[in-house]
Amino acid sequence: MEWQISSGRGPAECELAVGKYASVIVKENADITIRQRTPGSQYGCYKSIIIESERDLRYLEGTVKWICQSPFRTKHKRKNWFIDVSPVEKIDCTDIDSTLIRFEIFRSSGKGGQNVNKVETGVRATYVPLGISAISTDERSQHMNRKLAQERLLKLIAEQDADDKCATDRHNWIERNSLIRGNAVRVYEGLDFKRVL
């Protein structure tokens, strides 16, 4: 499962905490891999980092507090910096199983003369798990319309997968920007990022 470590809309100090926290978590858990880094405003700083592990990492979920004087603004009074760890909502792309495509035939309308009136050449292809369907009545033969309907159906499913990916990215962006301060599940202190709680 993938998890996002995020600075929310926090300043460079929060972005630095994201990088430090990710390196601590990777050292603690050998099976964690870093999947994606979104760079921040300074070197070594990250707006978010996505990590992945086969193990259940729910114990990491929540707010992480870092108590430290700002390394970027020496006279800044604030010492408490917060980051968030949350699961990544992931929508898998659909694997098309051609045995789950149902074909229906019907009489076409329009040009074609006697052939259109007598022969069922129109084809509707429906992908049963998603309930998506596509129709083709363009050709005079049922075989060609079946092929066209299947191509259109696959295109519609691919478009829906792209929309789902955009929705996933949008959800992750919203999660990255909604950070709850307080009720920290872990607390770290100092530039060496030592765990206190």
Beta strands, then each sheet from edge to edge (+ up, - down):
strand 1: 2-6
strand 2: 33-39
strand 3: 46-52
strand 4: 62-67
strand 5: 80-87
strand 6: 101-106
strand 7: 122-127
strand 8: 132-136
strand 9: 184-189
strand 10: 194-195
sheet 1: 2+ 3- 1+ 5- 4+ 9+ 10-
sheet 2: 6+ 7- 8+
end
